[in-house]
Amino acid sequence: MSYSVLLHPDVARYLDSLPARERKRCYSGLKGLEEDPYLPRSGCDVKKMRGARPYSGLRVGKSRFLYVVSGREVLVEEAFERGRGY
């Protein structure tokens, strides 16, 4: 079972602004969501967010990503550095 990962344009811009090494780590973590966006594992630290919105979070180094799973698609809607909060 494979999921397709779709990035919001703001997320793509955020990734482009990162240094090459950090960008590579983030893309690797996002690629891990293709296998299973619900299961936390090495290189893909996933956590269900609390609140009214059905977001899940992905931690990769200092970067944080918020995403929603809709059918067989993973929609990555927000990206930011650690410290900004959720």
N, C-alpha and C positions, 0 to 999 in steps of 0.2 A: 504494500500500500504506500503510494507516494503522494505527497502533497506538492503543490506548486506555490512558491514563495513570490509574492508581489510586493514591490517597494513603492511607497508613496514618494513623489518627487522630492519632498523635503528630506526624506531619509536618504535618498541617493545623493543629494547635495551634501548632507552631513558626512556620509562615507567618503565622498571625494575630498572633503576638507581635512581628513585625517592623514597622518604620516603613513607611508607605504606599509610599514610593518604592522601597525595597528589596524589599518584597513584590511589587510590580508586576514588577520585574526577574526575581525568582525564578519567578513564574508564567509569564512569557514564556519563560524557559529550560526549564521543565518542559513547556510547550506544544510546544517544539521537539522533544521526545522523541517526539511523535506521528508526525512525519514519518519519522525513522529514529533509533532509540536507540543505534545503533552508530557512526554517522559524526560525528566532531568537525567543527564549523563555527562561524562567527561567531555569538556569542550562545548557543552550546550547546557548551560545552567538555566533551567526554565522554572518559573514559579507563577502560579495563578494569583492574580491581583484581587484584592477585596474591593467591594464597592458595587455600585449599580451597573457599571459598564462591564461587559464580559471580557476584559483584557487579560492577557497573560504577559509576563515579562521575561526577557532574555538578558542575561548579564554576560558581557564579554569584556574583560579587563575593566577599563574605566567607563566604557560605553554601556548604555541601557537602551533596550528596544521594547516597545509595547506593540503587541499584535493581537489580532482577532482571527479565529479559525472559522471559516464559513464554507461548509461542505468540504471539498478537497483543496481549498485555497487557504493560504496563510497570508493575511493582509497586514504587513508591517506598516503601522500608521505613525509612529513617533520614534525618534532617536535623540538621545541627549547624553551628556556626561554625568557621571555619578554625582552627587552633590546638589543637582537641581531638584531632585526629589521626584515623586510621582504625583 
